[in-house]
Amino acid sequence: MDVKIFYGFGDVLGEVAIALIPLILFFLFFQIWMLKLPWKKVRDIVVGLVLAFMGLALFLQGVHVGFLPVGREIGDIVGDWDHQWILIPVGFLLGFVATFAEPAVKVLNHEVDKVSGGYIPKKLMLYTLSIGVAISIALAMARIIYGIPLWYFIGPGYALALFLTIFSTETFTSIAFDAGGVATGPMTVTFILAIALGFAETLEGRDPLLDGFGMIALVALAPILTVLTLGLLYKLKESQTDD
């Protein structure tokens, strides 16, 4: 596999700049007219923006030259296995581990722990989201192997999520639907999706456009269900304490 580390890096720098420039202009507008933060604070923010720019650029370049090619290669190799069902527990493990590395998940867990005053510990939220993503990846792999239509999961899944919101607390409902978006971060989308697509391409009788995609929809759904379930457990515990 011929890999050129900085191939297309200029395009990546341009994409990151386009993404950050509106945020910088937004900050400058409020700084001039409303915030009027001291120079020391502005300097720290500028340093943070520079670090964010460098980090995003290097990360996306790593995705292009590392995660995507390796994921496709792994998917191609797994597609030739005699016992393809092994990919289901492997997908569960990958989904669980990938969630630990998601930057957005760490931010969400930190904010939930901070705002709730420790009522919802960040470690508990991390394991809840990790289990949800792991289950969704395992189901996605099973869907590819056995050719199960996506709607068999999505329809009942969201119906169950809406049903659980009736009994869960408003706090956990709000967190749950944000968690669904947070879990679909760069680690899951780039690495595990690449594996799924490579696997679907290799597997006989499977169309990567039909069977390879749809995994991210499951990843967005599963954390919603697990967080809502956590909310029900919290509510049950509180009711038992009151009694």
Residue pairs with C-beta under 8 A, 6 or more apart in sequence:
1 69
1 73
3 65
3 66
3 69
4 65
5 61
5 65
6 61
7 64
7 65
8 61
8 64
9 57
9 61
12 57
12 60
12 61
12 64
13 57
15 60
16 53
16 56
16 57
16 60
17 53
19 56
20 49
20 52
20 53
20 56
24 49
27 45
31 37
31 42
37 45
59 186
63 186
63 190
67 190
67 191
67 194
68 190
68 191
68 194
69 194
70 191
70 194
71 190
71 191
71 192
71 193
71 194
71 195
71 197
71 198
72 194
72 195
72 197
72 198
73 198
74 194
74 195
74 198
75 194
75 195
75 196
75 197
75 198
75 199
75 200
75 201
75 202
76 198
76 199
76 201
76 202
78 84
78 87
78 90
78 195
78 198
78 199
78 202
79 198
79 199
79 200
79 201
79 202
79 203
80 202
81 87
84 145
84 203
85 145
87 141
87 145
87 199
88 138
88 141
88 142
88 145
89 138
90 141
91 134
91 137
91 138
91 140
91 141
91 192
92 134
92 135
92 137
92 138
93 134
94 134
94 137
94 191
94 192
94 195
95 130
95 133
95 134
95 135
95 136
95 137
95 138
95 188
95 192
95 219
96 130
96 131
96 133
96 134
98 133
98 187
98 188
98 191
98 192
99 105
99 126
99 129
99 130
99 133
99 134
99 183
99 187
99 188
100 126
100 130
101 187
102 182
102 183
102 185
102 186
102 187
102 188
103 185
103 186
104 182
104 185
105 126
105 129
105 182
105 183
105 185
106 126
107 182
108 125
108 129
108 175
108 178
108 179
108 182
109 122
109 123
109 125
109 126
109 129
110 122
112 120
112 122
112 125
112 175
113 120
113 121
113 122
113 125
116 171
120 171
120 175
120 234
124 230
125 175
125 179
125 227
128 223
128 226
128 227
128 230
129 179
129 182
129 183
129 223
129 226
129 227
131 226
132 179
132 183
132 222
132 223
132 224
132 225
132 226
132 227
133 183
133 188
133 219
133 222
133 223
135 222
135 226
136 215
136 218
136 219
136 221
136 222
136 223
137 188
137 192
137 215
137 218
137 219
139 153
139 218
139 222
140 196
140 214
140 215
140 218
140 219
141 196
141 199
142 148
143 149
143 150
143 153
143 211
143 214
143 218
144 196
144 199
144 200
144 203
144 206
144 211
144 212
145 203
147 205
147 206
147 211
150 214
150 217
150 218
153 218
153 221
154 214
154 217
154 218
154 221
157 218
157 221
157 222
157 225
158 221
160 225
161 176
161 221
161 224
161 225
161 228
164 225
164 228
164 229
164 231
164 232
165 173
165 176
165 228
167 232
167 235
168 176
168 228
168 231
168 232
168 235
169 231
169 234
169 235
171 231
172 227
172 228
172 230
172 231
172 234
173 228
173 231
175 227
175 231
176 223
176 224
176 225
176 227
176 228
176 231
177 224
179 223
179 224
179 227
180 220
180 221
180 223
180 224
181 220
182 223
183 219
183 220
183 222
183 223
184 216
184 219
184 220
188 216
188 219
189 216
192 215
193 212
193 215
193 216
196 212
196 215
197 208
197 212
197 213
199 212
200 206
200 207
200 208
200 211
200 212
201 208
201 212
203 211
206 212
